[in-house]
Amino acid sequence: MTPNLMPTTSKAPALLETSPLVVLRIVTAILELVGPEKVELVTFTRDRISLHPVNLEDGEGIARLLGCDLPLDHRMFVPGHTLWTGVIDGLEVQVRSALRQVVAR
């Protein structure tokens, strides 16, 4: 099975439609694309995958590689971080990164 690693706008499947084995195959494909040495922690459920890079500075690049282009900045946490989100094969994918520095215009 080759997962669609391009972002989609479709809704996540109902819980009964996605088995943990299907999600695990998608996780495996993501790790092969990103490089398993760059990811410290992966958590997943039937409808969500979350990646925590070894180096948070790599997080935004990993997110963009996966098509996760919706950032949410968490400035109140110590240390602050940005959570990038997207959808792959109907699953929400989240990638944690260092807090981005937004430039005001």
C-alpha positions in Angstrom: 0.0 0.0 0.0 1.4 3.4 -1.0 -0.3 6.2 1.0 -1.2 9.4 -0.6 1.3 11.8 1.0 -0.3 14.8 -0.7 -2.6 16.9 1.6 -6.3 16.4 1.0 -9.3 18.3 2.1 -11.5 15.2 2.7 -12.9 14.5 6.1 -11.2 11.9 8.3 -12.8 8.5 8.0 -15.2 7.2 10.6 -13.4 5.4 13.4 -14.6 2.0 12.3 -13.2 2.5 8.8 -9.5 2.9 9.7 -7.7 0.1 11.5 -4.5 0.7 13.5 -2.7 -1.5 11.0 -3.7 0.8 8.1 -2.6 3.8 10.1 0.7 2.0 11.0 1.4 1.5 7.2 0.9 5.2 6.6 3.2 6.0 9.6 5.8 3.7 8.0 5.5 5.5 4.7 5.8 8.9 6.4 9.0 7.8 8.3 10.5 6.4 5.1 9.9 9.8 3.4 11.1 12.0 6.3 13.9 9.7 7.5 13.4 7.8 10.7 16.5 9.3 12.3 14.8 12.7 12.3 11.8 11.6 14.3 12.0 11.0 18.1 8.4 10.1 18.8 5.4 9.1 16.8 1.9 8.7 18.3 -1.2 7.6 16.4 -4.8 6.8 16.8 -7.4 5.6 14.2 -7.7 9.1 12.8 -4.6 11.1 13.8 -0.8 10.9 13.5 1.5 13.1 15.6 5.3 13.5 15.0 7.8 14.9 17.3 11.2 15.5 15.7 14.5 14.8 17.4 15.4 18.5 16.7 12.5 20.9 16.9 14.2 23.1 14.4 13.6 20.5 11.7 9.9 20.4 12.5 8.7 23.0 10.0 10.7 21.5 7.2 9.2 18.0 7.9 5.8 19.5 8.1 6.2 21.3 4.7 7.5 18.1 3.2 4.4 16.3 4.3 2.1 19.1 3.2 1.1 20.2 6.7 0.7 23.9 6.2 -1.7 25.0 9.0 0.4 26.4 11.9 -0.8 26.9 15.4 1.6 28.8 17.7 1.7 27.8 21.3 3.5 30.8 22.9 2.3 30.2 26.5 4.2 26.9 26.8 7.8 26.7 28.0 9.4 26.2 25.6 6.9 27.6 23.0 6.3 25.6 19.9 4.3 25.5 16.7 2.1 22.7 15.8 1.8 22.2 12.0 -1.3 20.3 10.8 -2.5 18.7 7.5 -4.4 15.7 6.2 -2.8 12.6 4.6 -5.1 9.8 3.4 -7.9 11.2 5.5 -5.9 11.2 8.7 -5.0 14.4 10.5 -1.2 14.7 10.7 0.5 17.0 13.3 4.2 17.9 13.4 5.7 19.8 16.3 8.3 22.4 15.6 10.3 25.2 17.2 8.1 28.3 17.7 8.1 30.1 14.4 9.0 33.8 14.3 6.2 35.5 12.6 7.1 38.7 10.8 4.5 41.5 11.0 3.7 43.4 7.9 
